[in-house]
Amino acid sequence: MNKSDMVYFDNFKECVDCSCRAARFLEDVLANYNINTIKEKRDELHELEHQGDIKKHEITEVIARAFVTPIEREDIIEISTKIDDITDSIEDVLMHVYICQVPEIRQGAVEMVKVAVSCCETLKVIMDEFVNFKRSKKLRENIIRINDLEEEGDRLYIESMYNLHKNCKDPLEVVAWRDIFGYIEKSIDTCEDTADIVQLVVMKNS
């Protein structure tokens, strides 16, 4: 693969790296939660999300100038958009924690975010292998791993929502946590969606 083609795969890796850093940052904030510093943490996470936006815009500009691309333009745009959605969802989690002024973090959220971190890190391996998709064995293995992680995320989401509705009597708190759990689940689901798109691209180009 020539140098001009590598820019797309390098950009995917850089975008997923933003998602990984955002997920690990969120994991640390929730594990060491302090309501008095949540605004500053929200701003820090927004800066990571902004870096991801910049990378997405960069690849859009490259596509606009390119005569040919290593995979279909639509697939490049879809993968780039999905990765950006992952980081957006991670930011939305902390944004809602801030807006709702959550006094303490539920254990279900901590466990779900751990799965989101694993999903992002697995997606990073997928993007590292994507450029060699015709020969890579690790690519398929890690796509399967993300599918397994998504199932674990679903299990934790259902369990967390069940415990929320069973044990919480404050309707405003229920609404707040319903949205927070929903955004964590969305970040996990979008990792799987991205991996599924990569799998389809591999099938189309093999």
C-alpha positions in Angstrom: 0.0 0.0 0.0 1.4 3.4 -1.0 2.0 6.3 1.3 -1.0 8.3 0.1 -3.3 5.4 1.0 -1.8 5.0 4.5 -3.1 8.4 5.5 -6.7 7.0 5.8 -5.7 4.1 8.1 -3.4 6.4 10.1 -6.3 8.8 10.6 -8.5 6.0 11.8 -5.9 5.0 14.4 -5.5 8.6 15.6 -9.3 9.0 15.9 -9.6 5.8 17.9 -6.8 6.9 20.1 -8.8 10.0 21.0 -11.7 7.7 21.9 -9.4 5.5 24.0 -8.1 8.5 25.9 -11.6 9.9 26.4 -12.8 6.5 27.8 -9.9 6.1 30.1 -10.3 9.7 31.3 -14.0 9.0 32.0 -13.2 5.8 33.8 -10.8 7.7 36.1 -13.2 10.5 36.8 -16.0 8.1 37.8 -13.7 5.9 39.9 -12.4 8.9 41.8 -15.5 11.0 41.6 -15.5 14.5 43.2 -18.5 16.7 42.5 -16.5 19.8 43.2 -14.1 19.2 40.3 -16.7 17.9 37.8 -16.8 21.1 35.7 -13.0 21.1 35.2 -13.1 17.4 34.3 -15.9 18.1 31.8 -13.9 20.8 30.1 -10.8 18.5 29.9 -12.9 15.8 28.3 -14.4 18.3 25.8 -10.9 19.1 24.7 -10.2 15.4 23.9 -13.5 15.3 22.0 -12.4 18.4 20.1 -9.2 16.8 19.1 -11.2 13.9 17.6 -13.3 16.4 15.6 -10.2 17.9 14.1 -9.0 14.5 13.0 -12.3 13.8 11.4 -12.3 17.1 9.5 -8.7 16.3 8.3 -9.8 13.0 6.7 -12.8 14.7 5.1 -10.5 17.2 3.4 -8.2 14.5 2.2 -11.1 12.6 0.6 -12.3 15.7 -1.1 -8.9 16.1 -2.8 -8.3 12.4 -3.6 -8.6 10.9 -7.1 -8.7 7.4 -5.8 -9.0 5.9 -2.3 -7.9 2.5 -0.9 -11.5 1.6 0.1 -14.8 3.3 -0.9 -15.2 6.9 0.1 -18.5 6.2 1.7 -16.9 3.5 3.9 -14.1 5.9 5.0 -16.6 8.6 5.9 -18.9 6.1 7.8 -16.0 4.6 9.8 -14.7 8.1 10.6 -18.2 9.3 11.7 -18.8 6.2 13.9 -15.5 6.7 15.7 -16.4 10.3 16.3 -19.7 9.2 17.6 -17.9 7.0 20.2 -16.0 9.9 21.6 -19.2 12.1 21.5 -21.1 9.5 23.6 -18.3 9.3 26.1 -18.4 13.1 26.5 -22.2 13.0 26.8 -21.8 10.7 29.9 -19.8 13.2 31.8 -21.8 16.1 30.5 -25.0 14.6 32.0 -23.2 13.8 35.2 -22.3 17.5 35.4 -25.7 18.8 34.3 -27.6 16.6 36.8 -25.1 17.4 39.5 -25.0 13.7 40.4 -23.8 13.4 44.1 -22.3 10.0 43.8 -21.6 7.4 41.0 -23.5 4.2 40.8 -21.4 1.0 40.6 -23.2 -0.1 37.4 -21.8 3.0 35.6 -18.2 2.2 36.7 -18.5 -1.4 35.5 -20.1 -0.3 32.1 -17.4 2.3 31.5 -14.7 -0.4 32.1 -16.4 -2.3 29.2 -16.4 0.8 27.1 -12.6 1.2 27.7 -12.1 -2.4 26.7 -14.1 -1.8 23.5 -12.1 1.2 22.6 -8.8 -0.5 23.2 -10.0 -3.5 21.1 -11.1 -1.2 18.3 -7.6 0.4 18.4 -6.1 -3.1 17.7 -8.6 -3.5 14.9 -7.5 -0.2 13.3 -3.8 -1.1 13.8 -4.6 -4.3 11.8 -7.0 -2.8 9.3 -4.3 -1.8 6.8 -3.2 -5.4 6.5 -6.8 -6.7 6.3 -6.1 -9.2 3.6 -3.5 -11.1 5.8 -4.4 -10.2 9.4 -5.7 -12.9 11.7 -5.9 -10.6 14.6 -8.5 -8.4 12.8 -11.2 -11.1 12.9 -10.3 -12.2 16.4 -10.8 -8.6 17.7 -14.0 -8.0 15.9 -15.4 -11.1 17.6 -14.0 -9.8 20.9 -15.9 -6.5 20.5 -19.1 -8.4 19.8 -18.5 -10.3 23.1 -17.8 -7.1 25.0 -21.0 -5.5 23.6 -23.0 -8.5 25.0 -21.4 -7.9 28.4 -22.3 -4.2 28.1 -25.9 -5.1 27.4 -26.0 -7.4 30.4 -24.6 -4.6 32.7 -27.0 -2.1 31.2 -30.1 -4.2 31.9 -28.8 -5.0 35.4 -28.1 -1.4 36.1 -31.4 -0.2 34.9 -33.2 -2.9 36.9 -31.4 -1.9 40.1 -32.1 1.8 39.4 -35.8 1.3 39.0 -36.0 -1.1 41.9 -34.0 0.8 44.4 -34.3 4.5 43.5 -37.5 6.4 44.6 -36.5 9.8 43.3 -38.0 10.2 39.7 -35.5 12.9 38.8 -32.6 10.7 39.8 -34.1 7.9 37.7 -34.3 10.1 34.7 -30.7 11.3 35.2 -29.3 7.9 35.5 -31.4 6.5 32.7 -29.7 9.0 30.3 -26.2 8.4 31.8 -26.5 4.6 31.4 -27.9 5.1 27.9 -24.9 7.1 26.8 -22.4 4.6 28.1 -24.3 1.9 26.3 -24.3 3.9 23.1 -20.5 4.3 23.3 -20.2 0.5 23.6 -22.8 -0.2 20.8 -21.0 2.3 18.5 -17.7 0.5 19.0 -19.4 -2.7 17.8 -21.0 -0.8 14.9 -17.6 0.4 13.8 -16.1 -3.1 14.0 -19.0 -4.4 12.0 -18.4 -1.8 9.2 -14.7 -2.8 9.1 -15.8 -6.4 8.7 -18.0 -5.5 5.8 -15.3 -3.5 4.2 -12.9 -6.4 4.5 -15.5 -8.7 2.8 -16.1 -6.3 0.0 -12.3 -5.9 -0.7 -11.1 -9.4 -0.3 
